[in-house]
Amino acid sequence: MEKLSLPKTKIKVLLLENIHKSAVDLFKRHGYGSVESVRDALSGDELKAKLRDVHILGIRSRTKLTKDVLAAGEKLLTVGAFCIGTNQVDLSAAKRLGIPVFNAPYSNTRSVAELVLAEIIMLFRGIPQRSWGAHEGEWDKTVKGAREIRNKVIGIVGYGHIGSQLSIIAEAMGMQVRFYDVVEKLAIGNATPCRSLDDLLAVADVVTLHVPETPETKNMIGAAKFKKMKKGAFFLNASRGTVVDIPALAEALKSGHIAGAAVDVFPKEPAGPEEKFKSPLQGLRNVILTPHIGGSTEEAQANIGGEVAEKLVKYSDNGSTLGAVNFVEVALPPQFNTTRFMHIHRDEPGVMAKISALFSSREINIAGQYLRTDGEIGYVVTDVIGRVQVGMGIRKDLAAIPGTVRTRFLYEAPRNT
């Protein structure tokens, strides 16, 4: 039996915000005995106190991991964001503390794409207005303004995992697909790329955003861009709340230039169900408002639970950082009859030489070393041949190397029988 630096039964896993049970099940299948799942988000001193003995933390979007909160997790090895976005985590602070952060960039792709397509159909049919009217006793059966989506032009801004998935199902429904991305992307099916965002806005009957939150995308769609859209076009945003100037969208809707909209994300969102949601878009009958539920399906949450938990387990078990959003990525092959150490350090000259010298001074042969650096942090995993004797002080001496951020003894080679 291999011997871990800390038995899995003693590695404490904390999952906040009602993370899907698929994550709990995966941890337990891999031998992690201490898995606590909490329904709500935590904050402030309560969160800091809870983190003191936690090794692996899982969160969703409402738990804010600031520099101070992360520093309070003295034993914290890694964080999993069980969602796409990681804006709720101070990624730079986590990196400096030697804490890789993992997320789930792919698992809710289908759910978001399906919601967007459904909303497009409802907007073209005028369903928001008719639904509102029916609730108030109206019986509007006129066909004015109700259209099929077949042969209409959908303009997809951001042709990543969600944008390209939407492209496929929109084309299958008979729509003409145009897309724009700052990175050149290979078109799928009969989709056609546009040379600029303005070119896309000018031809699209409906525009939908699928871009990340970056300084470049902040308020990328405002009054000037709405004016460049076709009069009577529809607008959707299921990406990030900060990419749209919401008051400008409200004005474009009130003026009639934009015929309708569906918005799932907002610049300021309630921290929980007890906080009231407020938006300039409220009260507009041609607008569908949803509370950031694009990826909130049972299937997506189950997939996200498994995807992120698997990354956390791989890092904890063998040091693999593949898929980390704030850390150098190292994919590690399995090794047999070796003992594995990991070492996270500031990216300074001479650290690797000191690590190698430490093993050499004890006449320990290195079977393999896997190193990645990024100018700020270096991460090296060292496999040494055979067992390392207890009392040799290797882990202590690794930690004493100048520039060390974190070191860990991952596993030990089994004894020969």
Helices and strands as residue ranges (DSSP letters): E 3-4, G 8-10, E 12-15, H 21-29, E 34-37, H 44-51, E 56-59, H 67-72, E 78-81, H 91-96, E 101-102, H 109-125, H 127-135, E 153-157, H 161-172, E 176-180, E 192-193, H 197-203, E 206-209, H 223-228, E 233-237, G 241-243, H 246-255, E 258-263, E 287-289, H 298-318, E 338-346, H 351-361, E 366-373, E 377-385, H 394-400, E 404-412
